[in-house]
């Protein structure tokens, strides 16, 4: 996800301070990976330099002055362009897990054990997401559903690969 584009969208809704942007981003989009303040202010500096936002006002605070940012017409155009472009689906044609399975087979290590360990980790995460989904609001439910559907597809791949492991081992050793 593009943090800069997300900030522009939030600023289009209303002008905000960097602290408020971080809080809104973390609340709506971070889902266990909150932004660092350094990333917030470096992103705002880049957007400012690109002419996509401008400082709308400066307010004194208990610490440093608080700058309020607003989106420019160029920023609105940029958000519209970004929102109208479809996201490229990730085909996962060369995943780290696939690489590990092949290397385990090539080096005589336990590929079946690797797949079993990965299956257990996927199931653990699915249980965690299912609990989070049950306690969450609609946004949490939707993001958890998205992750759960991807994990289910991964589990199907793990099962298929486990079933074909002997064939794959033969093909790899040729």
N, C-alpha and C positions, 0 to 999 in steps of 0.2 A: 504494500500500500504506500502511496506517495504521501508523506507527511505534509509536504508543501501544498499539494493540491487539497488535502483535507483542511489545512489551515485556511486556504482561500475560501473554501466552501463555508467554513464556520464564520469567517469574517464577512462573507456576503450576507449572512443572516443578521449580523450586527457587529459593530466595532468592538474590539476587545483588547485587553492588556495581555502580555505574554503569559502571565500567571493564569489568567482566565482561560486562555487557549489551551494551555497544558491540562488544566483541570477538566475542561470539556472534552478534550481529546481522550484523556485517560478514562473518563467516565463512559464515553460512548464507543470508543474504538480500541483501546489498548488491550482489553481482555487478558490480563496477567502480564502484559509487557508495557508498563508505563514509560513515557518519555522521560529522558533526563533534561534538566533545565538547559544544559549546554546545547542540546539538540534543538530545543524550542527557539532559543535566541539566535543560533546560527542559521536556522531555517528562516526566521523572520528577517535577518540581515540579508540573506540571499534574495528573498522575495522583494525586499525594499530596493536592493540594487537593481533588480530586474524590472522595477517599475510596476510590480503587480500589487503592491500595498504601499501605503504611505502612513506617516505618523499623523494622527488626527488630533493629538493633544498630549501634553505632558503634565502629570499631576505629582505633587510632592507626596512622599510617603514616609513611613518610619525609617526606611533605608534609602536605597537609590530611588531616583525619580521613576515613576511608572509611565511608560509610553503606551498610548492607546493607538492601536493600528486599525486601519480601515482598508478595504479593498478598492482598487482603482478600476476604471473601465477596462483596462487591459487585463486585469486580474479576473474580472467577471467573464471576459471572452475566453481566457485560458481555462477557467473552471468549466465553462460550457463545452469547450472543445474536448476536455478530458472526460466529462460525463457522457458525451455522445459517442466516444470511442469504445468499442467492445474490448473487454480484457481477453488477451490471448490465453486460451486454455493451456495448462501445462501438461504436456504429453508424458512426462516422466520417463522418457526413453532411456535415460542413463541415470538411474538413481544410485545413491550410495549403497543402499541395501542390495541391489542387484550386483554391484561391484563386489561387495563383501561375499556374497554367495559364490560368485565365480572364483574369487581368490581363495576361498576356503576349499573349493573343489580342486583348484590348481595346486594347492600346497598340501593337500591331504588332510586338511583339518575338518572338523565336523560341521558341514553345512546344515545338516538336519538340526543339530543343536542350536546353531545360529538362528535358524528359522523358528524353532520352538521358543527361544528366548525373545525374539522379536514379536511373535504372536502374543506372548504373555504381556509384554510391554504395551502392545496395542490394546489388549483387553483391559489392562489396568487404567490406561488413559480413557478408554470408552466408559468405564465405570465412573471415573472422576467427572467426565463431561455430563454423564447422565444425571449424577447428583446435582451438579451445578445447574443443569437445565431445569430440574424440578424446582429449584429454589429461585430461579432467575426470572427477570421480567421478559417481555417479548423479545427485546434485542438480544439478551443472553440466550434465550431459547433458539433464536434463528442462527446465531453464530455457533452454538453448540451443535445444532442439526447439521450445519455445513461441515463442521469438523468430523462429526460422527459418520456422515455419509462417505467422506474420504477415507476414514479409518476402516469402514466396512469394505470398501473396494480394495484397500490394502490387504485386509484379511483374506479376501477371496484370492488375491494374487499369492499370498503366502501359502494357502492351501493348494493352489494349482502348482506352484513351484515345488512344494513338498511332494506332491503326487508324481511329479516328473523329474525328481532329483536324480534318479538312476540314469535316465535318458540324457539329462543335462551333463552329468558326470562323464558319460561316454563321449558325448560331443565335445566337451572341453578337452579331453585327453587326446583327441585325434591330432 
